[in-house]
Amino acid sequence: MKPGRMSLRQWAGWTGLTLVLVLVTAVAVWRGDILRASLDPQVPFQTYTPPPAPDYGDPAAWALRDVRGPDSGAAAIFFVHSTTYDGGREWNGPIDSPEADAWLKRVVLPNYAGPFARAGAISAPRYRQGSLYTRLTLRDDAREARAFAWRDITAAFDAWIARHPDEPIVLAGVEQGGDLVERLVRERVAGDPALRARLVAVYLVDVVVAVDSLTAEVPACTSRAQAGCIVAWSPVSEGNDGAGQRRLRRALVWDERGRLVDLAGREALCVNPVTGSTDTAPVEARLHQGATNATGLEWGVRPALMAREIATQCRGGLLRHTELKTESFRETGNWADRRKSRPYNLFYGDTEADVSVRLAVWQAR
């Protein structure tokens, strides 16, 4: 072989290496798009056959059903969980998916339903939730799948309220579940004086709510000495302005016809969970009542809390907050898991304290 000329074997080797590098780079750049596409059901929602409807007279349709601790209060709590079903073949997850149910029991319930356990008997329906894919795209099919879940939540609510005809009530939901609870408040509670009279508070965690969609009957909570109101926040860490802008740009809210539409620049609601108010002043970390990672904790066991750690401020419709740097408060799991609700709760103690105070306010009046 003459100097300066590659052999066929060398040429093939370098070509192969180049192709591998190109492929690796492409996967790194478009990995999210590739994984997102793998969750696409690949069928129009209009021709899709959803899983069978739950029977809310059957205890198996509930992840928690009127569960009360030894020292729990007088309230009845209706809790709607966040996204736990990844998707792939289904727009709406069946209620008996083992993987989705495992995430619900291991992560969502201990971290997000746990703060309400001391307030009373807590119930959490399983429902045909919109899959994770429906939260990663703004396609009409995805919006319809998320709206479809409403029929299960209203059926579960009817079954639940029939079992609790007299108690003070607390409604709570996280992420997709919070969206559904917000609609429940507007369409089922706001216009019913008997239900409004029993309402302690509504908690919408990690939810963007349009301020102009609130009703006069169930307003935003402006102070902690208030009952019958809404506590809602959508958290974004300080300095992560890009994430905040994307969240508002991609947020979907209910319109008067029960459709999910773009927020489209409308003002978003932020009630600071640390103060229980809409005050936009910065709140020092010393007022923070406790973050925790309760993932994997047995139901009924109260987790240890890390208080005085998180500074907060409602700003631009979002809850800006500082981050905890300890290992327990880092994102874990696979690509899909990291796009669900965080596997910890930065405001566990604050939520627990808030519902306790509002229940006392309700009882006093």
N, C-alpha and C positions, 0 to 999 in steps of 0.2 A: 504494500500500500504506500502510495506517495505521501510525503509529509504534508500536513494541512488538509488531508482528505479523510473524512470519516468512513468507516466501514458501514455496510448495510446494517449490521447488528447494532453499532453505536447509534446510528441514525434512528433506528426503530426504538432503542432504549430512551433516547432523549425525547422523541416524539411521544412515547408512552408516558414518560414522566410529566411532560407538559400537559397532556390531556388529563392526567390525574390531578395536577395542581389546579387546572381550570375547573374540573368537576368539584374538587374540595372547596374552592373559592365560591363557586355558584351555590353549593349547598349552604355554606356559611351565610351568604348574602340573602338567599331566598328560603332559608330553612323554615321561617315562620309561615311563609306563603305555602310551602309544600305541606307542612303539617296541618295548616288550616284547611287546605284543599282536601286532605285525607278525611276530614270530618264532615265534608259536604255530603248530604244524603243522595245527591244526584237525581232527585225526582222533584217535580214541582209540588208545592204544598197542596195545590188544588186537587191533585190526583193521588195524594198520599193518604194511606189508611193508618190512622193513629192507633196506639195500643188501646186495649179495653179500658173503659172508664172505671175508676175505683168505686167501691161500695163503702161509703163512710159509716155504715152501720156495722161494718166488719172491723174489729180491732186491728187487723193486719194492714188496713189502709192508713194507719197512724204510726208515725215513728215514736211519738209520745202521745198518750191519751189520758188526760186528767191526772197527770203525775204530780203528787204533792209531797213535799218534804215534811219532816217532823216539826219544823218551826216556820213553815210557810204562812204567808198572809192570807187575806180574804179574797184576793182577786182571782179571776179566771183569765188565763193568758192564751191567746191564739197566735202561734208563731209560724211564719211561712219561711221555709229555708231557701237558701241561695242555690245557684247552679251546682249540681253534683254529677250530672250525666254528660259525658264527653260528646256522644253522638257517633256519627259514621254511617249508620243505616237509617236512623230515626231522626225526624225533626223534633219529636217530643218523646222524652224518655219514659219507658214503662216503669211502674212503681216497684217492680220486683227485680230491678237490675242489681245484682250482687255488688258490683264495683261502685255504683252510685250510692247504694245504701251504706256501704262500708265508709265512704268519704263523709256521708251525712252523720253517721254515728261517731266516727273517730275525730272529725275536725269541726263540722258546723255546729252540732248540738252543744258540745262542751264549751266552745268558745263564744257562741252567739246566742244560744237559748239559755245557757247557764246563768247569765246576769239577771234573768227574770225568775229564777227558781224560788227565790225567797219571797216573792210577791204573792204566790198562790199556786193554784193547780194549772199546770202548763200542758198544752196540747199542740202537736205539730203534725199536720197532715202530710202524707206522701201524695204527690200529684204528678200529672203528666207534664213535667216541666219542659220548657224550651231547652234544647241541648246547648252545650257550650258553644257550638258553632253559631247559634242564633245570636250570640252576643259578640261575635267576631266579625259580623258583616251587617250592612244596612239594607240588604236585599229585602224586597217585599215578602218573599217566602219566609224569611226569618222573622219578620215582624208579625206575620200571621201565626207562626208557630208559637211565639211568645204570647200573643193575645189568646190563642186557643187554651192556654193553661188557666185562663180566668174562669172557665166553666167549672173546673175542678175545685178551685178555691171558693167560689161562691157556694157550691154544693157542700163542701167541707164546713164552711162557715155556718150554713143553715143547720147542719147536723150538730155542730158544736154549740151554737147558741140555744138550741132546743134542750141541750143537757144542762145549760147554765142560764135559767130564766131570770135570776134575781141578782147574781153577784156583780160587783164592779168588774169591768172588763178592761184588759190591756191588749192592744193589737201590735204585733211586731213583725218585721220582715227584713231580710238581708238581701241586698242586690236585686236579682230577679224577683225574689219573694217580696221585697219591699215595694217594687213597682206594683205588684198585684195587691198588696195591702193598701197602697195609696188609692187605687181604683175602688177597692172595697169601701174605704172611708167615704169617698165622694158619692158612690152609687147606692150604698146600703145603709150607711150610718148617718151621714149628714142630714138626710131627709127624714129620719126616724127619731122623733123626740124621745121615745122610751129608751132607745139604744144610746142616744147622746147623753141622756141623764146618767147612764151607767158608765160612761167612758172615762177612764182614768187618764190615759194618754195613748198616743200612737208613736211607735218608734220605727223609723225608716233608716236603716243603716246601710251606708255605701249606696245611696240612691240620690239621683238628681231629680228634684221636684221643681216644677215651674211655680214661682210665687203666685202668679195670676190664676193658677188652677185651684188654689186653696179656697175653701168655702168660708163664709162668715160663721157658720155653725161649728166648724172644727178648724180653728185658725192655727197658725204657728205658735209655739210656746215662746213667749217673750221673757218669761222669768220662771224660776223653779217653783215659785209659790202659785202655781197655776195648774189646773186639771182640765181634762177634756180638750187637749190640744196636741199638736204634732211636733215631735222632735225628729229632725231629719238632717243628715249630713253626708257629704261625699268627700272622703279624705284624700289629700294629696300631700306628699312630703315637701317641706320647704326647699326651695331651690329647683324643684322639678317643674318649672313653668311649662315646659313642652307637654308634659303629661296632663297638666291641668287644662291646657287649651284643647288638647285632643279629647279629653273627657267631655268637656262642654260641647265641642263641635260634633261629637258622635252620640251625644245623649239623646234618648228617645223618651217622650212623655205621652201620656194619654190625652186624646182630644175628646170632645163631647160625644162622639160617635163610637167610642171604645176602640179607637185605632191608635197605634203607636206612631207618633210623628216626630220630626226633628224639633229640638228645643228652639233652634232658629233665633238665637240671640236674646231670648226672653230671660228675665232675671231668675236665677236659681236660688232655692231656699237653703240657708245654712243656720242650723241651731247648734251651738257649740255644746257637745256633750259634757264638757267639764263644768260649764256654768249653767247649762239648761236654758240658755237665752239666745236671742238673735243679736246681741251686742257684738260689734265688730272690733272692739278694742283687743289688743294682744293680751293673752292670758298666760301668766307665768307658770312654769313647770311645778312650782310648789303647791299649786291648787289641784294638780292632777291626782286622782284618787286610785289609779292602779291599772297597769297593763298586765297581761298574763298570756302564757302559751299553755292552754288547757288541752291541746291535742292529745288524744289517747286516754284522757282522764275518764275514769268511770263516772257515769251519770250520778249526780247527787253529792259528789265530792267537791267541795269548794277549793279552787286553786289558790296558790300563794300569789299575792299581788305585788307588783313593783310600783310604788306610788312616788309622786313628786318627780317624775321623769320626763314628761312630755309637755312642751310649750305649744300653745295652739292659738289660732286666730281665724275667724270667719272672714274671708276676703274674696271678693269676686264670685260669690256663690259657692265657694269650696272651703272645706276645712283644712287650712294649712297647718301642718304639725311637724315638730322635730322627730327624729327617728331614734330608736334605741339601737345601740351598736352590739349588744350581746348576741351570742350565737342562737339563743332561743327565738330571736325575733328577726331571723333571716328567712328569705323565701326558700322553700325546699320543694322537692318533687320534680316530676317531669314537666315538659313544656305545657301540657294541658293543665296540670295541677297549679302551675304558677299563674294561670289566668283565671282561677277561681278565687273565692274569698280567701283572704290571708289566713294561714293556719295558726293565727294568734289574734288576740283582741287588745288593741292599745287602750281601749276605754271600757274595759270590763267593769272595773270598780266604779267608774263614773256613771255608767248605765245602771248598775245595781243600786247606787245611792239615789239616782234620779227617780227611778220608779218607786222606791220606798217613800221618798218625800211626797211625790205626787199622789200616791195612794193615801197617805196620811191627810193630805189636803182635801182629797175627795171625801174621805170619811168624816172630816171635821165639818164640811159644808152640808 
